[in-house]
């Protein structure tokens, strides 16, 4: 597949290692009129920002899902030589994505992918052949594509093409919101994500479950995880579990839902002139976020709440899970009756459209100046920001939770340091395993070279021995077994040394020494000299 020069330039351009700030562009939309500036990405890893000239904003065409499927089915199987070359170069790990730390919610919601479609979209990314392995992680606060490829330029261009096709946004907007990491930085980023250190609420446990689902999907029959990516995701899940069991990083309020409760509790007196304990509460939606929300509300003495949902089964399950809370179930046609008698309304639905906005509030008579707090914890957003233009209405979304969690993050700094030490160990473990793959071609070459010499010498010996009528076929077979045994024992030491090299530097040095010692890079010349000697 051919890519425009501008797009390839965007992918190959990189920022210097360290902390990078991203600037957001205003996005014009028929239903979104405000923008929220992104924050600085809070890690010490190198962030690679795609940089394009502003003139390079044309849409790049992308194959349809049907075409991609056909392309996948017609992929040519790699030859042994190609596989050896690919292994020697190694599949480098990359991640391109955006999160709440540096991307506008308007951009995040345009790229959000339901979990049921993760494998389908991963297959679309890999369908053209530039990307060998891919896995998607799409949550309320982040959208990330992890992928492995031998050619980083072509692979990054393919993923950028996918992002542009899916979002419908020009590259000039995407580049202001995305981050790009490769190699060890990409590995370290995933470890921090799984450990909860990159979350809005440090140490929250929901992200570990989501990374686990990403791994499980990647190894399904229609998944695109492959050898490298599935190993990385599995290591990340193990790392996340270890951090939570060996540190106190997950103690206390550790979810977006808890941050929403803290925000509403903190702002209740200011916005509503009402103690939080006296506020009438309602929530729209009855999924996982609602369950977590009720859990945290119950810990603060919640006694009654109204749940608005499209159907009855899930709210009834919540009634069973929280027998001490008086849960009123209202179907969606009663939404505005509930809004009209509530002080705080939380929204957590999967609806792609606004559930509440200025026009709907005015249409249903909720524009009379009565104090009303709207807390939106969904992505895509359920509440239009224009609802704040009405007197008394105070809307909040996930970006507003940053201030609430700042205090939480500060208190966890000591635990973060301990967690990062553990995560670094797990990252080094994966990196060591990945580097060990680079020894496979050298080991294969060494075995093939030794076997070539053994076969040549055995043929000369066999010709002489076969002239002796006293030698039987069984004895000739014994000579061949002897030659194999000698070669295997001679190679055992060098290959064991190669496999056990502790650091990446030592492994590379061992590979170089063996290649030079056995002249593996000069196999053809060695064969020619062998023929001349004969």
VOTILUM-606461 format. One record per residue (C-alpha): residue in one letter; x, y, z. Coordinates in steps of 0.05 Angstrom, whole numbers, padded with zeros to 5 digits, always signed. Each point is the difference from the previous one (the first is absolute). Example, Ala and Ser with C-alpha at 12.3 -4.5 7.8 and 13.67 -1.06 7.14 Angstrom:
a+00246-00090+00156;s+00027+00069-00013;
***
This chain:
x+00000+00000+00000;x+00026+00069-00017;x-00004+00058+00048;x+00005+00074-00012;x+00068+00032+00014;x-00034+00046+00050;x-00029-00057+00040;x+00066-00038+00002;x+00034+00064+00022;x-00050+00005+00057;x+00016-00069+00025;x+00076+00005-00005;x+00004+00067+00035;x+00016-00008+00074;x+00004+00043+00061;x+00059-00002+00049;x-00002-00050+00056;x-00033+00021+00065;x-00065+00034+00019;x-00037+00032-00058;x-00058+00048+00000;x-00053-00006-00053;x-00042+00057-00026;x-00072-00012-00019;x-00037+00027-00060;x-00070+00026+00002;x-00048-00047-00033;x-00062+00025-00034;x-00060-00045+00009;x-00075+00007-00006;x-00011-00023+00071;x+00066+00016+00034;x+00018+00073+00008;x+00052+00002+00055;x+00071-00026+00006;x+00041-00020+00061;x+00075+00010-00004;x+00038-00065+00012;x+00049-00008+00056;x+00073-00021-00003;x+00012-00074-00007;x+00025-00021+00069;x+00054-00051-00015;x+00075+00000-00008;x-00003-00041-00064;x+00016+00030-00068;x-00062+00023-00037;x+00004+00002-00075;x-00046+00053-00029;x-00023-00006-00072;x+00017+00066-00032;x-00029+00022-00066;x-00001+00065-00037;x-00068+00033+00007;x-00009-00008-00075;x+00003-00075+00006;x-00070-00010+00024;x-00031-00037-00058;x-00040-00062+00015;x+00038-00065-00014;x-00043-00054-00030;x-00006-00065+00038;x-00025-00068-00023;x-00068-00021+00021;x-00010-00057+00048;x-00020-00045-00057;x+00062+00016-00040;x+00042-00009+00062;x-00029-00069+00012;x+00014-00020-00071;x+00072+00025+00007;x+00009-00039+00064;x-00024-00064-00032;x+00049+00009-00058;x+00063+00012+00042;x+00061-00036-00027;x+00032-00047+00049;x+00071+00021+00018;x+00057-00045-00022;x+00050-00029+00050;x+00052+00052-00021;x-00050+00057+00010;x-00019-00027+00068;x+00073-00005+00021;x+00012+00071-00024;x-00062+00025+00037;x+00022-00035+00064;x+00070+00029-00005;x-00028+00070-00006;x-00053-00014+00053;x-00071+00025+00003;x+00004+00067+00035;x-00058+00019+00046;x-00036+00066-00012;x-00059+00037+00029;x-00039+00057-00030;x-00057+00029+00040;x-00031+00055+00040;x-00024+00007+00071;x-00033+00048+00047;x+00069+00029+00018;x+00012+00034-00067;x-00060-00010-00046;x-00066+00036-00005;x-00062-00040+00017;x-00028+00020-00069;x+00057-00038-00033;x-00002-00059+00047;x-00074-00013-00012;x+00010+00000-00075;x+00050-00057+00005;x-00034-00041+00055;x-00011-00073-00019;x-00047-00047+00037;x+00035-00061+00029;x-00041-00046-00045;x+00035+00032-00060;x+00072+00000+00025;x+00020-00062-00039;x-00037+00022-00063;x+00036+00067-00001;x+00067-00032+00017;x-00008-00046-00060;x-00015+00061-00043;x+00066+00032+00023;x+00041-00062-00016;x-00037-00016-00065;x+00048+00038-00045;x+00063-00034+00024;x+00038+00060+00028;x-00019-00020+00072;x+00015-00071+00022;x-00038+00000+00066;x-00051+00048+00031;x-00044+00007+00061;x-00048+00056+00019;x-00013+00028+00070;x-00059+00048+00000;x-00028+00026+00066;x-00035+00062+00026;x+00067+00035+00012;x+00045-00028-00054;x+00004-00028-00070;x+00064-00037-00016;x+00023-00045-00057;x+00057-00047+00018;x+00034-00030-00060;x+00063-00037-00022;x+00035+00007-00066;x+00068-00007-00033;x-00005+00065-00039;x-00020+00056+00048;x-00011+00053-00054;x-00050-00041-00040;x-00034-00026+00063;x-00009+00069+00031;x-00026+00027-00066;x-00051-00057-00003;x-00025+00013+00071;x-00005+00075-00013;x-00039-00014-00063;x-00048-00043+00041;x-00008+00055+00053;x-00015+00052-00053;x-00050-00044-00036;x-00036-00019+00064;x-00003+00070+00032;x-00011+00040-00063;x+00048+00052+00028;x+00058+00031-00039;x+00070-00020+00020;x+00014+00070+00024;x-00052-00011+00056;x+00021-00071+00015;x+00073+00019+00008;x-00017+00050+00055;x-00035-00054+00041;x+00036-00066-00011;x+00064-00027+00030;x+00047-00050-00033;x+00048-00046+00036;x+00045-00056-00025;x+00046-00054+00027;x+00015+00002+00074;x-00041+00064+00009;x-00062-00035-00026;x+00012-00059+00046;x+00010+00046+00060;x-00064+00038-00017;x-00042-00063+00000;x+00030-00022+00066;x-00019+00067+00031;x-00070-00005-00030;x-00011-00070+00029;x+00029+00022+00067;x-00050+00057+00003;x+00055+00053+00001;x-00024+00033-00064;x-00073+00002+00021;x-00038+00063+00019;x-00010-00031+00068;x+00067-00031+00018;x-00003-00074+00015;x-00072-00011-00023;x-00015-00073-00013;x-00047+00005-00059;x+00057+00012-00049;x+00034-00065+00019;x-00064-00037-00017;x-00003+00036-00066;x+00073-00017-00017;x-00016-00072+00017;x-00059+00001-00048;x+00046+00030-00053;x+00048-00059+00010;x-00056-00052-00002;x-00029+00030-00064;x+00069+00001-00032;x+00009-00075+00008;x-00069-00019-00024;x-00007-00035-00067;x-00016+00065-00035;x+00049+00041+00042;x+00063+00031-00029;x+00046-00004+00061;x+00054-00046-00027;x+00061-00025+00037;x+00029+00067+00022;x-00062+00041+00017;x-00037-00055+00037;x+00062-00012+00043;x+00006+00075+00014;x-00074+00006+00020;x+00005-00062+00044;x+00062+00028+00035;x-00037+00066+00010;x-00058-00034+00034;x+00048-00038+00046;x+00036+00065+00015;x-00066+00035+00018;x-00019-00055+00047;x+00068+00001+00033;x-00002+00076+00011;x-00068-00004+00034;x+00019-00058+00045;x+00069+00025+00021;x-00015+00075+00009;x-00057+00042+00027;x-00012+00035-00066;x-00071-00026-00006;x-00023+00018+00070;x-00057+00049+00008;x-00039+00034-00056;x+00028-00028-00064;x-00051+00008-00057;x-00031+00052-00044;x-00066-00013+00036;x+00031+00016+00068;x+00030+00064-00029;x-00069+00020-00025;x-00028-00010+00069;x+00056+00040+00031;x-00012+00056-00050;x-00075+00004+00012;x+00010-00003+00075;x+00052+00055-00002;x-00041+00046-00045;x-00069-00014+00029;x-00002+00057+00049;x+00029+00050-00050;x-00044-00019-00059;x-00064-00021+00035;x+00005+00034+00068;x-00016-00068+00028;x+00037-00052+00042;x+00018-00061-00041;x-00036-00045+00050;x-00065+00036-00015;x+00006+00001-00076;x-00049-00041-00042;x+00041-00045-00046;x-00014-00034-00067;x+00042-00037-00050;x-00014-00013-00074;x+00026-00068-00022;x+00008-00066+00037;x+00067-00028-00021;x+00067-00011+00035;x+00013+00074+00012;x-00068+00007+00034;x+00014-00060+00045;x+00066+00031+00021;x-00034+00067+00009;x-00052-00030+00047;x+00055-00037+00037;x+00036+00065+00017;x-00065+00037+00014;x-00021-00055+00048;x+00066+00007+00037;x-00020+00072+00014;x-00067-00019+00028;x-00044+00000-00062;x-00070-00024+00016;x-00040+00015-00063;x+00015+00010-00074;x-00040-00003-00065;x+00027-00039-00060;x-00024+00017-00070;x+00013-00055-00051;x-00028-00027-00066;x-00018-00068+00031;x-00013-00031+00068;x+00049-00059+00007;x+00064+00038+00018;x-00032+00048+00049;x-00033-00060+00034;x+00068-00033+00006;x+00025+00063+00034;x-00059-00003+00048;x+00022-00070+00020;x+00073+00021+00007;x-00017+00060+00044;x-00057-00023+00046;x+00014+00057+00049;x-00011+00054-00052;x-00070+00019-00022;x+00007-00003-00076;x-00057+00028-00041;x-00001-00027-00071;x-00026+00046-00055;x-00002-00017-00074;x+00029+00051-00049;x-00067+00032-00016;x-00001+00025+00072;x+00068+00033-00005;x-00024+00072+00004;x-00046-00013+00059;x+00061-00027+00037;x+00044+00059-00021;x-00054+00048+00023;x+00000-00027+00071;x+00075-00013+00008;x+00057+00045+00024;x+00057-00040-00029;x-00005-00042-00063;x+00057-00047-00020;x+00002-00027-00071;x+00037-00064-00021;x-00032-00027-00063;x+00030-00026-00065;x-00044+00046-00042;x+00038+00034-00057;x-00045+00061+00006;x-00014+00049+00055;x-00050-00023+00051;x-00004+00069+00031;x+00017+00067-00032;x-00025+00072+00000;x-00054-00011-00052;x-00028-00061+00035;x+00000+00035+00068;x-00038+00058-00029;x-00048-00046-00036;x-00018-00036+00064;x-00006+00062+00044;x+00066-00007+00037;x+00024+00071-00015;x-00034+00037+00057;x+00064+00013+00040;x-00007-00058+00049;x+00069-00023+00024;x+00019-00065-00036;x+00067-00036-00002;x+00014-00046-00060;x+00060-00046+00006;x+00018-00036-00064;x+00048-00060+00006;x-00012-00028-00069;x+00040+00001-00064;x-00029+00018-00049;x-00030+00054+00043;x-00073-00005+00021;x-00007+00074+00021;x+00008+00058-00047;x+00046+00054+00027;x-00050+00053-00024;x-00046-00021+00057;x+00044+00044+00045;x-00027+00061-00036;x-00066-00008+00039;x-00006+00034+00068;x+00012-00048+00057;x+00025-00058-00042;x+00071-00023+00015;x+00026-00054-00048;x+00065-00039+00012;x+00034-00053-00043;x+00060-00047+00007;x+00049+00056-00015;x-00025+00038+00062;x+00021-00058+00044;x+00074+00018-00007;x-00003+00051+00057;x-00034-00051+00045;x+00053-00053-00010;x+00060+00048+00006;x-00003-00007+00076;x-00007-00075-00006;x+00061-00004-00046;x+00043+00042+00047;x-00015-00047+00059;x+00020-00060-00042;x+00068+00025-00023;x+00038-00046+00047;x-00040-00060-00023;x+00011+00021-00073;x+00075-00003+00010;x-00003-00070+00029;x-00048-00021-00055;x+00045+00026-00055;x+00058-00041+00028;x-00042-00063-00006;x-00026+00019-00069;x+00071+00013-00024;x+00019-00071+00020;x-00058-00028-00040;x+00016+00045-00060;x+00072-00023+00001;x-00023-00072+00002;x-00041+00009-00064;x+00055+00039-00034;x+00050-00055+00016;x-00047-00052-00029;x-00011+00041-00062;x+00075+00009-00010;x+00010-00075+00008;x-00040-00009-00064;x+00057+00034-00038;x+00045-00060+00018;x-00044-00049-00038;x+00027+00016-00070;x+00073-00005+00025;x-00015-00067+00034;x-00032-00026-00064;x+00058+00025-00042;x+00050-00032+00048;x-00036-00067-00002;x-00007+00002-00076;x+00074+00019-00009;x+00024-00055+00046;x-00046-00051-00033;x+00026+00021-00068;x+00072-00014+00020;x-00021-00065+00034;x-00036-00024-00062;x+00058+00018-00046;x+00052-00036+00042;x-00046-00059+00011;x-00009-00009-00075;x+00076-00002-00010;x+00007-00049+00058;x-00058-00043-00025;x+00030-00006-00069;x+00064-00028+00028;x-00034-00046+00051;x-00049-00027-00052;x+00059-00027-00039;x+00016-00046+00058;x-00044-00062-00006;x+00006-00013+00074;x-00043+00062+00018;x-00075-00013+00005;x-00056+00050-00008;x-00013-00002+00075;x+00072+00021+00013;x-00005+00056-00051;x-00063+00024+00037;x+00039-00002+00065;x+00053+00045-00031;x-00054+00050-00021;x-00030-00001+00071;x+00069+00012+00027;x+00010+00061-00045;x-00067+00028+00023;x+00016-00010+00073;x+00067+00034-00007;x-00030+00061-00034;x-00057+00006+00050;x+00047-00003+00059;x+00047+00051-00032;x-00058+00048-00012;x-00034-00009+00068;x+00048+00047+00036;x-00004+00059-00050;x-00075-00005-00007;x-00011-00003+00076;x+00044+00061+00008;x-00041+00036-00052;x-00066-00017+00033;x+00023+00018+00070;x+00030+00068-00015;x-00030+00043+00056;x-00003+00070-00030;x-00016+00025-00070;x+00071+00026-00007;x+00030-00068+00019;x-00047-00036-00047;x+00019+00045-00058;x+00074-00009+00016;x-00009-00076+00002;x-00036+00000-00067;x+00055+00041-00031;x+00055-00045+00029;x-00033-00064-00024;x-00014+00029-00069;x+00073+00020-00006;x+00028-00063+00031;x-00039-00047-00045;x+00000+00048-00059;x-00075-00004-00006;x-00003+00062-00044;x+00048-00032-00050;x-00036-00066-00012;x+00005+00002-00076;x+00074+00015+00002;x+00011-00057+00048;x-00037-00048-00046;x+00043+00023-00059;x+00064-00012+00038;x-00025-00068+00022;x-00012-00019-00073;x+00070+00024-00020;x+00032-00041+00055;x-00035-00062-00026;
***
